[in-house]
Amino acid sequence: MKAFFLSPILLASTIFAQTPQAAPVSSMRFEDATEKSGIAFTHSFGAQKLGSLLESTGSGCVWFDFNNDGFPDLYVASGGNELPDGSPELADRLYINDGHGHFNKSTALPSIRKNKSAIAVSDVDHDGFPDVFVGGAPESDHFGKPYASYLLMNNRHGSFTVNEVPQLRTSGVLHSAAFADLNNDGWPDLVVAGEWMPIRIFINQHGKLVGQSTGDMAKQSGWWQRIVLVDVNGDGLTDIIAGNYGLNSKLMPTPNNPVKLFLTDLDKNGTIDPLLTISSKGRDYTFLGKGDIEKQVPVLKKEFLYYHDFAGKTVQELFGNSLHSVKPLIATSFSSGIFYNKGKGNFEFSAFPRNMQVSTLFAFATFSEGEKGLLAAGNFWGVVPYEGRYDADYGDVLLINKNGNNRYIPAVSSGLFLRGEVRDIKALHTAKGVIYAVAFNNDAIHFFRQQLEPHHRGS
């Protein structure tokens, strides 16, 4: 099960809703084929259930043929927010497929007992064997402390060599990673994204990953949740589809007025106090109100006895010297969209339509039958009641035009009606055509298929 590592105070608020409007008539139509798909899942591990072996600390998994025997093996990265670094449960696991549907736990993996949050696979050094990028995550009780990510190089002899990616030491929260050949030189490049960071690109220079300057992309620090690498507009260059936190929130960062996270010991009790702020006219204010801040820093009750004493105060006025030496984490944009690859290391951002900004986007898939486009979905309910949960997205279809005139199709017209917290969408190629598997948080997988015949809306 995919685990998502969110900042200590990750809050949302519904401040606008989708404006009711007539759904455009479209031949693009999907149907829920869950009952018709005939797809059923059974998980087994000899006499044991495979699920019982994977139930703890799974932060991501990927199938790939580790030993080139023609059968896909399963890598499970470990992570979470409960265990400190060094815990045995944080060691990753590799399950080898014997070719008959049975899996045996391998001893080939190095024991990296640290928090992880993302995983991606590609043959980085062109030796014919797949290598694994493992994205790190903050230690459970040390958020804000820089952490490492790793490249596990397959040595072709049944084990891996561990290489740290020094340019990827970050204090943000890595969520997503993927490989693709961005510059068409035949070598897979690495793209990573997460919270409190811009999307970052590492160009593969004959087996060595080197960070690339990405111009305006580097200025868009966000709370990125998912990236998908695909040639969206058919120009032969791989683009980056990027799901961010969305614009349906009180947290509306801009380059001039970013959202910030200060990490310091505000009450001098030996523990780090995360302080989330919003900016207005270049001045920083606490995102939460006096009552919530006092729970975190009780000393404020005496210094600001009344609400009118607290109101309108900047964090510098509230906490004085406690913040002077602190370099905050910063987010400047919560817009989801597509970074179009313009070649020569240049990317141009095109934000999704307003209807696709109403919630956090976690999942994407592309389609090319009939018309070319992408599916998107998300939502996030893990917020405090004071703010209200992100639940305004019911599934999105975006038709892609080569000239950039993309067209949004709402769920009421497309038939892709998704209620809940969507965490992934995958295209399954079957004998009866493509079926899209939609994975929900705490719910069953649903299956959708595209209706290629023209759809006419009834009166």
Solvent accessible surface area in square Angstrom, and as a share of the most:
residue,aa,sasa,rsa
1,M,178,0.80
2,K,64,0.27
3,A,27,0.21
4,F,43,0.18
5,F,18,0.07
6,L,49,0.24
7,S,5,0.03
8,P,66,0.41
9,I,23,0.12
10,L,9,0.05
11,L,10,0.05
12,A,0,0.00
13,S,10,0.06
14,T,77,0.45
15,I,89,0.45
16,F,44,0.19
17,A,71,0.55
18,Q,60,0.27
19,T,94,0.55
20,P,127,0.80
21,Q,120,0.53
22,A,91,0.70
23,A,12,0.09
24,P,51,0.32
25,V,92,0.53
26,S,7,0.04
27,S,52,0.34
28,M,5,0.02
29,R,57,0.21
30,F,3,0.01
31,E,39,0.17
32,D,74,0.38
33,A,0,0.00
34,T,48,0.28
35,E,172,0.77
36,K,129,0.55
37,S,23,0.15
38,G,75,0.72
39,I,57,0.29
40,A,92,0.72
41,F,114,0.47
42,T,131,0.76
43,H,104,0.47
44,S,53,0.35
45,F,33,0.14
46,G,56,0.54
47,A,116,0.90
48,Q,100,0.45
49,K,141,0.60
50,L,12,0.06
51,G,41,0.40
52,S,58,0.38
53,L,55,0.27
54,L,43,0.21
55,E,143,0.64
56,S,54,0.35
57,T,31,0.18
58,G,15,0.14
59,S,0,0.00
60,G,5,0.05
61,C,71,0.43
62,V,36,0.21
63,W,130,0.46
64,F,17,0.07
65,D,37,0.19
66,F,9,0.04
67,N,57,0.29
68,N,73,0.37
69,D,65,0.33
70,G,63,0.60
71,F,85,0.36
72,P,67,0.42
73,D,0,0.00
74,L,7,0.03
75,Y,1,0.00
76,V,7,0.04
77,A,0,0.00
78,S,0,0.00
79,G,3,0.03
80,G,21,0.20
81,N,120,0.62
82,E,148,0.67
83,L,49,0.24
84,P,68,0.43
85,D,46,0.24
86,G,45,0.43
87,S,14,0.09
88,P,88,0.55
89,E,84,0.38
90,L,2,0.01
91,A,25,0.19
92,D,15,0.08
93,R,22,0.08
94,L,0,0.00
95,Y,4,0.02
96,I,35,0.18
97,N,14,0.07
98,D,62,0.32
99,G,23,0.22
100,H,149,0.66
101,G,42,0.41
102,H,88,0.39
103,F,21,0.09
104,N,88,0.45
105,K,125,0.53
106,S,25,0.16
107,T,139,0.81
108,A,16,0.12
109,L,26,0.13
110,P,35,0.22
111,S,75,0.48
112,I,21,0.11
113,R,106,0.39
114,K,90,0.38
115,N,4,0.02
116,K,0,0.00
117,S,1,0.01
118,A,2,0.01
119,I,22,0.11
120,A,9,0.07
121,V,36,0.21
122,S,21,0.14
123,D,38,0.20
124,V,0,0.00
125,D,50,0.26
126,H,89,0.40
127,D,42,0.22
128,G,48,0.47
129,F,43,0.18
130,P,21,0.13
131,D,0,0.00
132,V,0,0.00
133,F,0,0.00
134,V,0,0.00
135,G,0,0.00
136,G,2,0.02
137,A,5,0.04
138,P,11,0.07
139,E,35,0.16
140,S,39,0.25
141,D,97,0.50
142,H,85,0.38
143,F,38,0.16
144,G,17,0.16
145,K,121,0.51
146,P,68,0.43
147,Y,21,0.08
148,A,11,0.08
149,S,0,0.00
150,Y,21,0.08
151,L,12,0.06
152,L,2,0.01
153,M,25,0.11
154,N,4,0.02
155,N,51,0.26
156,R,134,0.49
157,H,157,0.70
158,G,40,0.39
159,S,38,0.25
160,F,17,0.07
161,T,71,0.41
162,V,58,0.33
163,N,65,0.34
164,E,78,0.35
165,V,11,0.06
166,P,97,0.61
167,Q,86,0.38
168,L,0,0.00
169,R,119,0.43
170,T,19,0.11
171,S,27,0.17
172,G,2,0.02
173,V,1,0.01
174,L,0,0.00
175,H,3,0.01
176,S,8,0.05
177,A,14,0.11
178,A,22,0.17
179,F,31,0.13
180,A,20,0.16
181,D,40,0.21
182,L,8,0.04
183,N,70,0.36
184,N,91,0.47
185,D,71,0.37
186,G,48,0.46
187,W,40,0.14
188,P,19,0.12
189,D,0,0.00
190,L,0,0.00
191,V,0,0.00
192,V,0,0.00
193,A,0,0.00
194,G,0,0.00
195,E,0,0.00
196,W,15,0.05
197,M,7,0.03
198,P,31,0.19
199,I,2,0.01
200,R,68,0.25
201,I,2,0.01
202,F,1,0.00
203,I,20,0.10
204,N,1,0.01
205,Q,99,0.44
206,H,145,0.65
207,G,21,0.20
208,K,140,0.59
209,L,20,0.10
210,V,41,0.24
211,G,27,0.26
212,Q,53,0.24
213,S,105,0.68
214,T,11,0.06
215,G,47,0.45
216,D,96,0.50
217,M,2,0.01
218,A,55,0.42
219,K,144,0.61
220,Q,32,0.14
221,S,14,0.09
222,G,0,0.00
223,W,0,0.00
224,W,1,0.00
225,Q,1,0.00
226,R,27,0.10
227,I,5,0.03
228,V,39,0.22
229,L,28,0.14
230,V,43,0.25
231,D,39,0.20
232,V,5,0.03
233,N,23,0.12
234,G,36,0.34
235,D,67,0.35
236,G,47,0.45
237,L,41,0.20
238,T,23,0.13
239,D,0,0.00
240,I,0,0.00
241,I,0,0.00
242,A,0,0.00
243,G,0,0.00
244,N,0,0.00
245,Y,1,0.00
246,G,0,0.00
247,L,50,0.25
248,N,3,0.02
249,S,0,0.00
250,K,100,0.43
251,L,0,0.00
252,M,88,0.39
253,P,12,0.08
254,T,61,0.35
255,P,108,0.68
256,N,128,0.66
257,N,41,0.21
258,P,16,0.10
259,V,2,0.01
260,K,37,0.16
261,L,1,0.00
262,F,8,0.03
263,L,34,0.17
264,T,18,0.11
265,D,30,0.15
266,L,11,0.06
267,D,37,0.19
268,K,147,0.62
269,N,94,0.48
270,G,70,0.67
271,T,76,0.44
272,I,101,0.51
273,D,11,0.05
274,P,28,0.17
275,L,2,0.01
276,L,3,0.02
277,T,0,0.00
278,I,57,0.29
279,S,20,0.13
280,S,56,0.36
281,K,186,0.79
282,G,59,0.56
283,R,119,0.44
284,D,9,0.05
285,Y,56,0.21
286,T,17,0.10
287,F,20,0.08
288,L,26,0.13
289,G,33,0.31
290,K,16,0.07
291,G,30,0.29
292,D,52,0.27
293,I,4,0.02
294,E,16,0.07
295,K,162,0.69
296,Q,45,0.20
297,V,1,0.00
298,P,74,0.46
299,V,69,0.39
300,L,3,0.02
301,K,110,0.47
302,K,177,0.75
303,E,107,0.48
304,F,25,0.11
305,L,115,0.57
306,Y,122,0.47
307,Y,150,0.57
308,H,136,0.61
309,D,44,0.23
310,F,20,0.08
311,A,65,0.51
312,G,65,0.62
313,K,69,0.29
314,T,6,0.04
315,V,0,0.00
316,Q,73,0.33
317,E,93,0.42
318,L,9,0.04
319,F,20,0.08
320,G,28,0.27
321,N,121,0.62
322,S,21,0.14
323,L,7,0.03
324,H,131,0.59
325,S,111,0.71
326,V,29,0.17
327,K,188,0.79
328,P,26,0.16
329,L,28,0.14
330,I,67,0.34
331,A,0,0.00
332,T,18,0.11
333,S,19,0.12
334,F,2,0.01
335,S,20,0.13
336,S,0,0.00
337,G,0,0.00
338,I,2,0.01
339,F,2,0.01
340,Y,20,0.07
341,N,4,0.02
342,K,111,0.47
343,G,15,0.14
344,K,202,0.86
345,G,24,0.23
346,N,89,0.46
347,F,21,0.09
348,E,101,0.45
349,F,54,0.23
350,S,46,0.29
351,A,57,0.44
352,F,10,0.04
353,P,45,0.28
354,R,146,0.53
355,N,25,0.13
356,M,0,0.00
357,Q,4,0.02
358,V,1,0.01
359,S,0,0.00
360,T,0,0.00
361,L,0,0.00
362,F,2,0.01
363,A,0,0.00
364,F,7,0.03
365,A,10,0.08
366,T,52,0.30
367,F,9,0.04
368,S,85,0.55
369,E,70,0.31
370,G,75,0.72
371,E,64,0.29
372,K,78,0.33
373,G,2,0.02
374,L,1,0.01
375,L,0,0.00
376,A,0,0.00
377,A,1,0.01
378,G,1,0.01
379,N,3,0.01
380,F,16,0.07
381,W,92,0.32
382,G,53,0.51
383,V,26,0.15
384,V,68,0.39
385,P,131,0.82
386,Y,140,0.53
387,E,12,0.05
388,G,29,0.28
389,R,113,0.41
390,Y,5,0.02
391,D,53,0.27
392,A,20,0.16
393,D,2,0.01
394,Y,77,0.29
395,G,2,0.02
396,D,2,0.01
397,V,0,0.00
398,L,2,0.01
399,L,10,0.05
400,I,21,0.11
401,N,59,0.30
402,K,143,0.61
403,N,127,0.65
404,G,47,0.45
405,N,110,0.57
406,N,44,0.23
407,R,100,0.37
408,Y,33,0.13
409,I,0,0.00
410,P,24,0.15
411,A,12,0.09
412,V,113,0.65
413,S,13,0.08
414,S,0,0.00
415,G,15,0.15
416,L,0,0.00
417,F,102,0.43
418,L,3,0.02
419,R,163,0.59
420,G,11,0.11
421,E,13,0.06
422,V,1,0.01
423,R,21,0.08
424,D,35,0.18
425,I,3,0.01
426,K,114,0.48
427,A,40,0.31
428,L,60,0.30
429,H,151,0.68
430,T,56,0.32
431,A,116,0.90
432,K,178,0.75
433,G,32,0.31
434,V,29,0.17
435,I,10,0.05
436,Y,5,0.02
437,A,14,0.11
438,V,0,0.00
439,A,31,0.24
440,F,22,0.09
441,N,52,0.27
442,N,139,0.71
443,D,88,0.46
444,A,65,0.50
445,I,69,0.35
446,H,56,0.25
447,F,8,0.03
448,F,5,0.02
449,R,71,0.26
450,Q,25,0.11
451,Q,49,0.22
452,L,102,0.51
453,E,105,0.47
454,P,89,0.56
455,H,61,0.27
456,H,149,0.66
457,R,132,0.48
458,G,62,0.59
459,S,170,1.09
